Amino acid sequence: MDALGSFLDSLDALLGGSWWFPYVLLGVGLFFTLYLKFPQIRYFKHACKIVTGKYDKKSHEGDTTHFQALSTALSGTVGTGNIGGVALAISIGGPAALFWMWMTAFFGMTTKFVEVTLSHKYRTKAEDGTMAGGPMYYMDRRLNMKWLAVLFAIATVISSFGTGSLPQINNIAQGMEATFNIEPMVTGAVLSILLALVILGGIKRIAAITSRVVPLMAAVYIIGALAVILYNAENIIPSFAAVFTNAFSGSAAVGGFLGASFAYAFNRGVNRGLFSNEAGQGSAPIAHASAKADEPVSEGMVSILEPFIDTIVICTLTGLVILSSGVWTEKFETTFERSSMTIVHGNYVESNDSDREELYKYLNGIDGHSVEAYSGNIRVVEGVAVNKDFSVIHARSIGEDIRFGITAKHRYTGTVEVDKGMLVDTSISIKGKSLVHSAELTTKAFTRGFFGENGQYIVSIGLLLFAFSTAIAWSYYGDRAMTYLLGSRSVMPYRVFYVAGFFWASFADTTLIWKLAAVGIVVMTLPNLFGIMLLRKEMKDSVDEYWDKFDKEQKQSEGNSEVQKDNSMHFQKDKP
């Protein structure tokens, strides 16, 4: 498992964790924002009218309404990224990471507009009579790049597990265990059965359920978030100030947080922003392709609302909860995760400025530091280390009150072997005080509001609803990709495997799952961004044609209204 984790780390470093990926993602969004003259602002009001059904017609072909398609797509995007992903970004990149999540969302609104429009335009009807669409169809039917379409479809199937299924149930199970002391396997078994009952009904049942769940889960979470933010109202302005002032300089060390460079804040903010709103990834277009509409551009406009709701509204609330409560700089008793932990030579002290400076350089990959990963043996008696020639760094903080153990109750006695900063024996765990991240950090923050300790239940319930609805939506994305690759007959075996994986992930290693998700996202995103850039001219022409047709229909509608009004007046005049 460590070898697989290292391989995924290497892939992530080359792809999503590379210096160039955030620039490509934001660059495409910026290009289309300028090329189409800021559609995320100009068409926002019109998009709201479309989603209410104002322009719907019974003759439009499709499986779902605009609102149901939006709800399904939102259920796929609003998930653990909004609760755990934001917390992870802040814990790694500091407040500045939230700024870059906003930028990803703002430009992502245009990217999503483009990818949804093109995918809806080239959708087709599957063998079972349902609509099938997504980037693989415009790649195949318009670009004549079958190889690219196949690559994207395979990546979608992989991502349906790495993004939609595995990390979602893993976070749910952890939350249920931490809050209600329910065994992860029990949570996994119950929710796997519910998941199977939902997805076997296809897109119509999925759309019907998500259109009810999404508004409910958003309302519950927003109320809980406001209870914390308003409770810490005096910290709202300082929190916003920290976000903006650190955006281009990185976040300085504060409290237990050892600091993050601009590169870290930028990279993690953009990366987590993409994981949250999926703009450019090509997943949401699959849901929107099912919408009843004769104009692809109209459905593209509906999708503009997704990153706004997902990131600019919900992720901002999560970020303000974490920042205003101050928990992101506090240390808590926790079990150190292997992926977030390294053991270094030397006894570093947080109150020592030179120690903090050295660790800052080390953690941010800046040359000139003297920190070295520990290799050697640590002698332990009843969980406590005898030799003091090392420090444990966890979640970008110096670990305190370190204890070694085998189980929750059994403290280890013996020799602990460490190689290049990592424990050789994976059965040995380390506990102590350090910063926390992901859903655990958000949970801590929600206890600092009007609801007190009861606030943690809002996170657990929100995580349950958010993550479960995401798993539902991604099962649909995966089965549309399987439909493209192997036909409608492959959908049922895929669904069975999807549910089985969902159950397994409830008690699997969290670290490996998040690493798989990080790689899967980028493998989908790059082919999609490449494809929509090739069709930039067609996209602009489609928008112009839409408005020409819309204006003509509006004038015709107004003319018909005048005729009906005149006829009514004549009828009233001629009545005896």
C-alpha positions as CSV (number, residue, x, y, z in Angstrom):
1,M,0.0,0.0,0.0
2,D,2.9,2.4,0.7
3,A,4.4,1.6,-2.7
4,L,1.0,2.3,-4.4
5,G,0.7,5.5,-2.3
6,S,4.2,6.6,-3.4
7,F,3.3,5.9,-7.1
8,L,0.2,8.0,-6.8
9,D,2.2,10.8,-5.1
10,S,4.6,10.8,-8.1
11,L,1.7,11.0,-10.5
12,D,0.0,13.8,-8.6
13,A,3.4,15.7,-8.5
14,L,3.6,15.4,-12.3
15,L,-0.1,16.4,-12.8
16,G,-2.3,18.1,-10.3
17,G,0.5,19.0,-8.0
18,S,2.7,20.4,-10.7
19,W,3.5,24.1,-11.1
20,W,1.8,24.2,-14.6
21,F,-1.6,22.6,-13.9
22,P,-3.2,25.5,-12.0
23,Y,-2.1,27.9,-14.8
24,V,-3.6,25.7,-17.5
25,L,-6.9,25.4,-15.6
26,L,-7.2,29.1,-14.7
27,G,-5.8,30.0,-18.1
28,V,-8.5,28.3,-20.1
29,G,-11.2,29.8,-17.8
30,L,-9.6,33.3,-18.2
31,F,-9.4,32.9,-22.0
32,F,-13.1,32.0,-22.4
33,T,-14.1,34.7,-20.0
34,L,-12.4,37.3,-22.2
35,Y,-13.3,35.6,-25.5
36,L,-17.0,35.4,-24.6
37,K,-17.0,38.7,-22.8
38,F,-17.7,37.7,-19.2
39,P,-20.7,35.4,-19.7
40,Q,-20.7,34.4,-16.0
41,I,-21.8,38.0,-15.2
42,R,-23.8,38.9,-18.3
43,Y,-25.9,35.7,-18.4
44,F,-26.3,35.1,-14.7
45,K,-29.8,36.6,-14.4
46,H,-30.9,34.9,-17.6
47,A,-29.6,31.5,-16.2
48,C,-31.8,32.0,-13.1
49,K,-34.9,32.5,-15.3
50,I,-34.1,29.4,-17.4
51,V,-33.7,27.1,-14.3
52,T,-37.1,28.2,-13.0
53,G,-38.6,26.8,-16.2
54,K,-39.7,30.1,-17.7
55,Y,-38.7,29.0,-21.2
56,D,-39.5,25.3,-20.9
57,K,-41.6,23.6,-23.6
58,K,-43.2,20.1,-23.5
59,S,-41.8,19.4,-27.0
60,H,-38.1,19.6,-25.8
61,E,-36.4,16.3,-25.8
62,G,-34.6,14.9,-22.7
63,D,-35.0,13.0,-19.5
64,T,-34.9,15.8,-16.8
65,T,-35.9,19.4,-16.3
66,H,-33.3,22.2,-16.1
67,F,-33.7,22.3,-12.3
68,Q,-33.3,18.5,-12.0
69,A,-30.2,18.5,-14.2
70,L,-28.7,21.4,-12.1
71,S,-29.6,19.5,-8.9
72,T,-28.0,16.3,-10.1
73,A,-24.8,18.2,-11.2
74,L,-24.7,20.1,-7.9
75,S,-25.1,16.8,-6.0
76,G,-22.0,15.6,-7.8
77,T,-20.0,18.7,-7.0
78,V,-21.3,19.7,-3.5
79,G,-19.7,17.0,-1.4
80,T,-16.6,16.3,0.8
81,G,-14.7,19.0,-1.1
82,N,-17.0,21.6,0.5
83,I,-16.5,20.3,4.0
84,G,-13.1,18.5,4.1
85,G,-11.6,19.9,0.9
86,V,-11.8,23.5,2.0
87,A,-10.3,22.6,5.4
88,L,-7.5,20.7,3.7
89,A,-6.7,23.6,1.5
90,I,-6.6,26.1,4.4
91,S,-4.6,23.7,6.6
92,I,-1.9,23.4,3.8
93,G,-2.0,26.8,2.2
94,G,-3.4,29.0,4.9
95,P,-6.2,31.7,4.3
96,A,-4.7,32.6,0.9
97,A,-5.9,29.2,-0.4
98,L,-9.5,30.4,-0.1
99,F,-8.8,33.3,-2.5
100,W,-7.6,31.0,-5.2
101,M,-10.6,28.7,-4.7
102,W,-12.7,31.8,-5.5
103,M,-10.7,32.5,-8.6
104,T,-11.1,28.9,-9.7
105,A,-14.8,29.3,-9.3
106,F,-15.2,32.6,-11.0
107,F,-13.3,31.6,-14.2
108,G,-14.7,28.1,-13.8
109,M,-18.3,29.5,-14.3
110,T,-17.3,30.2,-17.9
111,T,-15.4,27.0,-18.4
112,K,-18.5,25.0,-17.2
113,F,-20.7,27.1,-19.5
114,V,-18.5,26.1,-22.5
115,E,-18.1,22.4,-21.7
116,V,-21.8,21.9,-20.9
117,T,-23.0,23.7,-24.1
118,L,-20.7,21.6,-26.3
119,S,-21.5,18.3,-24.6
120,H,-25.3,19.0,-24.8
121,K,-25.0,19.9,-28.4
122,Y,-23.5,16.6,-29.4
123,R,-25.5,14.3,-27.1
124,T,-27.2,11.2,-28.5
125,K,-29.9,8.7,-27.5
126,A,-28.6,5.4,-26.0
127,E,-29.9,2.0,-26.9
128,D,-32.2,2.0,-23.8
129,G,-33.8,5.3,-25.0
130,T,-32.1,7.6,-22.4
131,M,-30.0,10.6,-23.4
132,A,-26.2,10.1,-23.3
133,G,-23.8,13.0,-23.4
134,G,-20.6,14.3,-22.1
135,P,-17.2,15.5,-23.5
136,M,-16.6,12.0,-25.0
137,Y,-19.4,12.6,-27.5
138,Y,-18.2,16.0,-28.8
139,M,-14.7,14.6,-28.9
140,D,-15.9,11.7,-31.0
141,R,-18.8,13.2,-33.1
142,R,-17.3,16.6,-33.7
143,L,-13.6,16.4,-33.3
144,N,-13.3,12.9,-34.8
145,M,-10.9,12.1,-32.0
146,K,-12.1,8.6,-31.0
147,W,-8.9,8.0,-29.0
148,L,-9.4,11.2,-27.0
149,A,-13.0,10.3,-26.3
150,V,-12.0,6.8,-25.1
151,L,-9.3,8.2,-22.9
152,F,-11.7,10.6,-21.3
153,A,-14.4,7.9,-20.8
154,I,-11.9,5.6,-19.1
155,A,-10.8,8.4,-16.9
156,T,-14.4,9.1,-16.0
157,V,-15.0,5.6,-14.9
158,I,-11.8,5.7,-12.8
159,S,-12.8,9.1,-11.4
160,S,-16.3,7.9,-10.5
161,F,-14.5,5.7,-7.9
162,G,-11.6,8.1,-7.1
163,T,-13.8,11.2,-6.9
164,G,-17.4,10.2,-6.5
165,S,-17.5,7.0,-4.5
166,L,-14.4,6.1,-2.5
167,P,-13.6,9.4,-0.7
168,Q,-17.2,10.2,-0.1
169,I,-18.1,7.1,1.9
170,N,-14.8,7.2,3.6
171,N,-15.5,10.6,5.0
172,I,-19.0,9.7,5.9
173,A,-17.9,6.6,7.8
174,Q,-15.2,8.6,9.7
175,G,-17.7,11.3,10.6
176,M,-20.2,8.8,11.9
177,E,-17.6,7.0,13.9
178,A,-16.2,10.2,15.4
179,T,-19.6,11.7,16.2
180,F,-21.9,8.7,16.9
181,N,-19.4,5.9,17.5
182,I,-20.8,3.8,14.6
183,E,-18.4,1.3,13.1
184,P,-17.3,2.3,9.6
185,M,-18.3,-1.1,8.2
186,V,-21.9,-0.7,9.5
187,T,-22.2,2.7,7.9
188,G,-20.8,1.3,4.7
189,A,-23.2,-1.6,4.6
190,V,-26.3,0.5,5.3
191,L,-25.5,3.2,2.8
192,S,-24.4,0.7,0.1
193,I,-27.8,-0.8,0.2
194,L,-29.4,2.6,-0.1
195,L,-27.1,3.6,-2.9
196,A,-28.0,0.4,-4.8
197,L,-31.7,1.1,-4.5
198,V,-31.3,4.6,-5.8
199,I,-28.9,4.1,-8.8
200,L,-30.7,1.1,-10.1
201,G,-33.6,3.4,-11.0
202,G,-31.5,5.3,-13.5
203,I,-31.3,9.0,-14.2
204,K,-35.0,9.8,-13.6
205,R,-34.9,8.4,-10.0
206,I,-31.5,10.0,-9.4
207,A,-32.8,13.4,-10.6
208,A,-36.0,13.1,-8.5
209,I,-34.0,12.3,-5.3
210,T,-31.2,14.9,-5.8
211,S,-33.7,17.6,-6.6
212,R,-35.1,17.1,-3.1
213,V,-31.9,16.4,-1.2
214,V,-29.8,19.2,-2.6
215,P,-31.9,22.1,-1.3
216,L,-32.4,20.4,2.1
217,M,-28.7,19.7,2.6
218,A,-27.7,23.2,1.6
219,A,-30.2,24.8,4.0
220,V,-29.0,22.7,7.0
221,Y,-25.4,23.4,6.3
222,I,-25.9,27.2,5.7
223,I,-27.8,27.6,9.0
224,G,-25.0,25.7,10.9
225,A,-22.3,27.8,9.3
226,L,-23.9,31.1,10.0
227,A,-24.3,30.0,13.6
228,V,-20.5,29.9,13.9
229,I,-19.7,32.9,11.7
230,L,-22.1,35.2,13.6
231,Y,-21.0,33.9,16.9
232,N,-17.4,35.0,16.0
233,A,-18.6,38.2,14.2
234,E,-15.6,40.2,15.4
235,N,-13.3,37.9,13.4
236,I,-15.1,38.1,10.0
237,I,-13.3,41.2,8.8
238,P,-9.9,40.0,10.0
239,S,-10.6,36.7,8.2
240,F,-11.3,38.4,4.9
241,A,-8.3,40.6,5.3
242,A,-6.1,37.5,5.8
243,V,-7.5,35.9,2.7
244,F,-6.7,39.0,0.5
245,T,-3.5,40.2,2.0
246,N,-1.9,36.7,1.8
247,A,-3.2,35.9,-1.7
248,F,0.0,36.8,-3.5
249,S,2.5,36.5,-0.6
250,G,1.6,33.2,1.0
251,S,0.4,32.7,4.6
252,A,2.8,33.5,7.4
253,A,3.3,31.3,10.5
254,V,0.7,31.9,13.1
255,G,-0.2,29.8,16.2
256,G,0.7,26.2,15.5
257,F,0.7,26.7,11.7
258,L,4.2,26.8,10.4
259,G,3.3,28.9,7.3
260,A,2.8,28.3,3.6
261,S,4.4,29.9,0.6
262,F,2.5,31.6,-2.3
263,A,3.2,28.5,-4.5
264,Y,1.6,26.2,-1.9
265,A,-1.5,28.4,-1.4
266,F,-2.0,28.9,-5.1
267,N,-1.5,25.3,-6.0
268,R,-3.7,23.8,-3.3
269,G,-6.3,26.5,-3.6
270,V,-6.8,25.9,-7.3
271,N,-6.5,22.1,-6.9
272,R,-9.1,22.0,-4.1
273,G,-11.3,24.5,-6.0
274,L,-11.4,22.1,-8.9
275,F,-12.1,19.1,-6.6
276,S,-15.0,21.1,-5.2
277,N,-16.7,22.6,-8.3
278,E,-15.3,20.3,-11.0
279,A,-15.3,23.2,-13.6
280,G,-13.3,21.9,-16.5
281,Q,-13.3,18.3,-15.4
282,G,-16.0,17.4,-17.8
283,S,-18.2,15.6,-15.2
284,A,-21.2,18.0,-14.9
285,P,-21.8,18.1,-18.7
286,I,-22.8,14.4,-18.4
287,A,-25.7,15.3,-16.1
288,H,-26.7,18.4,-18.1
289,A,-26.9,16.3,-21.3
290,S,-30.0,14.7,-19.9
291,A,-31.9,18.1,-19.6
292,K,-34.9,18.8,-21.7
293,A,-33.8,21.6,-24.0
294,D,-33.6,22.3,-27.7
295,E,-30.9,24.9,-27.3
296,P,-27.6,23.6,-25.9
297,V,-26.5,27.1,-24.9
298,S,-29.5,27.5,-22.6
299,E,-28.4,24.5,-20.6
300,G,-24.8,25.8,-20.6
301,M,-26.1,29.0,-19.0
302,V,-27.8,26.9,-16.3
303,S,-24.5,25.4,-15.4
304,I,-23.0,28.9,-14.7
305,L,-24.9,28.7,-11.4
306,E,-23.0,25.6,-10.3
307,P,-19.5,27.0,-9.3
308,F,-21.3,30.0,-7.9
309,I,-23.4,27.9,-5.5
310,D,-20.8,25.3,-4.8
311,T,-17.7,27.4,-4.3
312,I,-18.5,31.1,-3.9
313,V,-21.3,30.4,-1.5
314,I,-20.9,27.0,0.3
315,C,-17.0,26.8,0.3
316,T,-16.8,30.5,1.4
317,L,-19.1,29.7,4.3
318,T,-16.9,26.7,5.3
319,G,-13.8,28.8,4.9
320,L,-15.2,31.6,7.1
321,V,-16.3,29.1,9.8
322,I,-12.7,27.7,10.0
323,L,-11.0,31.1,9.9
324,S,-13.3,33.1,12.2
325,S,-13.3,30.3,14.8
326,G,-9.5,30.2,14.8
327,V,-9.3,26.4,15.1
328,W,-7.0,26.2,12.0
329,T,-4.1,27.4,14.2
330,E,-4.9,25.3,17.3
331,K,-3.5,21.9,18.2
332,F,-5.8,19.0,19.2
333,E,-5.3,15.5,20.4
334,T,-5.3,13.3,17.3
335,T,-3.9,10.2,15.7
336,F,-1.2,11.3,13.2
337,E,-1.9,10.2,9.6
338,R,1.1,8.7,7.8
339,S,0.5,10.9,4.7
340,S,0.6,14.1,6.7
341,M,3.5,13.1,9.0
342,T,7.3,13.1,8.7
343,I,9.9,12.6,11.4
344,V,13.0,14.8,11.2
345,H,16.4,14.9,13.0
346,G,16.6,17.4,15.8
347,N,14.4,18.7,18.6
348,Y,12.6,21.6,17.1
349,V,10.6,24.0,19.3
350,E,7.7,26.1,18.1
351,S,8.6,29.2,20.2
352,N,12.1,29.3,18.6
353,D,12.0,31.7,15.6
354,S,14.9,30.1,13.9
355,D,13.4,26.6,14.2
356,R,10.1,27.9,12.7
357,E,12.1,29.5,9.8
358,E,14.0,26.3,9.1
359,L,10.8,24.2,9.1
360,Y,9.0,26.8,6.9
361,K,11.6,26.4,4.2
362,Y,11.6,22.6,4.6
363,L,7.8,22.2,4.3
364,N,7.6,24.7,1.4
365,G,10.4,23.2,-0.6
366,I,12.6,26.2,-0.3
367,D,16.4,25.7,-0.5
368,G,18.8,26.7,2.2
369,H,17.3,24.8,5.2
370,S,19.2,22.4,7.4
371,V,16.3,20.0,8.2
372,E,16.9,16.4,7.4
373,A,14.4,13.4,7.4
374,Y,15.1,11.1,10.3
375,S,16.6,7.6,9.7
376,G,17.5,5.4,12.6
377,N,15.9,3.8,15.7
378,I,13.8,5.4,18.4
379,R,13.7,3.6,21.8
380,V,10.3,3.6,23.3
381,V,9.1,2.6,26.8
382,E,5.3,2.5,27.5
383,G,4.6,4.7,24.4
384,V,7.1,7.4,25.3
385,A,10.4,7.9,23.4
386,V,13.6,7.7,25.5
387,N,15.9,9.5,23.0
388,K,14.9,13.1,22.1
389,D,16.9,13.6,18.9
390,F,13.9,13.8,16.6
391,S,10.7,15.9,16.0
392,V,7.4,14.7,14.5
393,I,5.9,17.1,12.0
394,H,2.2,16.6,11.3
395,A,-0.3,18.7,9.4
396,R,2.3,21.5,9.0
397,S,2.8,21.7,12.8
398,I,5.2,20.4,15.4
399,G,3.7,17.4,17.2
400,E,3.5,17.6,21.0
401,D,3.1,15.0,23.7
402,I,4.1,12.2,21.3
403,R,3.0,8.6,22.2
404,F,3.7,5.4,20.2
405,G,1.1,2.6,20.3
406,I,-0.1,-0.6,18.6
407,T,-3.8,-0.2,19.4
408,A,-5.9,2.5,21.1
409,K,-5.2,1.1,24.5
410,H,-1.8,-0.6,24.1
411,R,1.2,1.6,24.4
412,Y,4.3,0.3,22.6
413,T,7.5,-0.7,24.2
414,G,10.5,-1.5,22.1
415,T,12.5,-0.1,19.2
416,V,10.8,1.9,16.5
417,E,12.6,1.9,13.1
418,V,12.4,5.0,11.0
419,D,13.6,5.3,7.4
420,K,13.7,8.7,5.6
421,G,11.2,10.2,8.0
422,M,8.6,7.3,7.8
423,L,7.8,4.5,10.3
424,V,8.9,1.2,8.8
425,D,6.4,-0.8,10.9
426,T,3.0,0.4,9.7
427,S,1.2,-1.3,12.6
428,I,2.7,1.3,15.0
429,S,0.7,4.5,15.3
430,I,1.6,7.9,16.7
431,K,-0.7,10.0,18.8
432,G,-0.3,13.5,20.2
433,K,-1.3,17.1,19.8
434,S,-1.0,18.8,16.4
435,L,-3.1,20.8,13.9
436,V,-5.8,18.8,12.2
437,H,-7.2,19.0,8.7
438,S,-10.0,17.9,6.3
439,A,-13.4,17.1,7.8
440,E,-11.9,16.9,11.3
441,L,-10.9,20.5,11.2
442,T,-14.3,21.6,10.0
443,T,-16.0,19.6,12.7
444,K,-13.9,21.3,15.4
445,A,-14.8,24.7,13.9
446,F,-18.5,24.0,14.0
447,T,-18.3,23.5,17.8
448,R,-17.3,27.2,18.2
449,G,-20.7,28.7,17.5
450,F,-24.2,29.2,19.0
451,F,-24.8,25.5,19.0
452,G,-21.6,24.6,21.0
453,E,-20.6,21.0,20.9
454,N,-23.9,20.1,19.1
455,G,-22.5,21.9,16.0
456,Q,-20.5,18.8,15.2
457,Y,-23.7,17.0,14.4
458,I,-24.4,19.5,11.6
459,V,-21.1,18.6,10.0
460,S,-21.9,14.9,10.3
461,I,-25.4,15.3,8.9
462,G,-24.1,17.7,6.2
463,L,-21.3,15.3,5.3
464,L,-23.7,12.4,5.1
465,L,-26.1,14.2,2.8
466,F,-23.4,16.0,0.7
467,A,-21.2,12.9,0.2
468,F,-24.0,10.4,-0.4
469,S,-25.6,12.6,-3.0
470,T,-22.2,13.0,-4.7
471,A,-21.8,9.2,-4.9
472,I,-25.3,9.0,-6.5
473,A,-24.5,11.6,-9.2
474,W,-21.1,10.0,-10.0
475,S,-22.6,6.6,-10.5
476,Y,-24.5,8.2,-13.3
477,Y,-21.4,9.8,-14.8
478,G,-19.7,6.4,-14.7
479,D,-22.5,4.5,-16.3
480,R,-22.8,7.1,-19.1
481,A,-19.0,6.6,-19.7
482,M,-19.5,2.8,-19.7
483,T,-22.4,3.2,-22.2
484,Y,-20.1,5.0,-24.5
485,L,-17.3,2.5,-24.1
486,L,-19.2,-0.8,-24.1
487,G,-22.9,-0.1,-24.6
488,S,-25.9,-0.2,-22.3
489,R,-25.3,-3.8,-21.3
490,S,-22.2,-2.8,-19.4
491,V,-24.1,-0.5,-17.1
492,M,-25.5,-3.0,-14.7
493,P,-22.1,-4.8,-14.0
494,Y,-20.6,-1.4,-13.5
495,R,-23.2,-0.4,-10.9
496,V,-22.6,-3.6,-9.0
497,F,-18.9,-3.0,-8.9
498,Y,-19.5,0.7,-8.0
499,V,-21.6,-0.3,-4.9
500,A,-19.1,-2.9,-3.9
501,G,-16.3,-0.3,-4.1
502,F,-18.4,2.1,-2.1
503,F,-18.7,-0.5,0.7
504,W,-15.0,-1.3,0.7
505,A,-14.0,2.3,1.0
506,S,-16.0,2.8,4.2
507,F,-13.2,1.1,6.1
508,A,-10.2,1.5,3.7
509,D,-7.2,3.8,4.2
510,T,-8.2,7.5,3.8
511,T,-4.8,8.6,2.5
512,L,-4.7,6.3,-0.5
513,I,-8.3,7.2,-1.5
514,W,-7.6,11.0,-1.6
515,K,-4.4,10.4,-3.6
516,L,-6.4,8.4,-6.2
517,A,-9.0,11.1,-6.3
518,A,-6.4,13.8,-6.9
519,V,-4.9,11.9,-9.9
520,G,-8.3,10.9,-11.3
521,I,-9.5,14.6,-11.5
522,V,-6.5,15.7,-13.6
523,V,-6.7,12.7,-16.0
524,M,-10.2,13.8,-16.8
525,T,-9.6,17.5,-16.9
526,L,-6.7,17.8,-19.3
527,P,-8.4,16.0,-22.3
528,N,-11.6,18.1,-21.7
529,L,-9.7,21.4,-21.6
530,F,-7.8,20.5,-24.8
531,G,-11.1,19.6,-26.5
532,I,-13.1,22.8,-25.7
533,M,-10.1,25.0,-26.7
534,L,-10.2,23.3,-30.2
535,L,-14.0,24.2,-30.4
536,R,-13.7,27.8,-29.2
537,K,-14.9,29.3,-32.5
538,E,-17.9,27.0,-32.6
539,M,-18.7,27.9,-29.1
540,K,-18.8,31.6,-29.8
541,D,-20.9,31.1,-33.0
542,S,-23.4,29.0,-30.9
543,V,-23.8,31.8,-28.4
544,D,-24.4,34.3,-31.1
545,E,-27.0,32.0,-32.8
546,Y,-28.7,31.4,-29.5
547,W,-29.3,35.1,-28.9
548,D,-30.4,35.8,-32.5
549,K,-33.0,33.0,-32.2
550,F,-34.0,34.1,-28.6
551,D,-34.5,37.7,-29.7
552,K,-36.7,36.6,-32.7
553,E,-38.8,34.4,-30.5
554,Q,-39.3,37.2,-28.0
555,K,-40.4,39.6,-30.7
556,Q,-42.7,37.0,-32.1
557,S,-44.1,36.3,-28.7
558,E,-44.6,40.0,-28.0
559,G,-46.3,40.3,-31.4
560,N,-48.6,37.4,-30.7
561,S,-49.5,38.9,-27.3
562,E,-50.4,42.2,-29.1
563,V,-52.6,40.3,-31.6
564,Q,-54.4,38.4,-28.8
565,K,-54.9,41.7,-27.0
566,D,-56.4,43.3,-30.0
567,N,-58.6,40.4,-30.7
568,S,-59.8,40.4,-27.2
569,M,-60.6,44.1,-27.4
570,H,-62.6,43.6,-30.6
571,F,-64.4,40.7,-29.1
572,Q,-65.4,42.8,-26.1
573,K,-66.5,45.6,-28.4
574,D,-68.6,43.4,-30.6
575,K,-70.3,41.6,-27.7
576,P,-74.1,42.3,-27.6
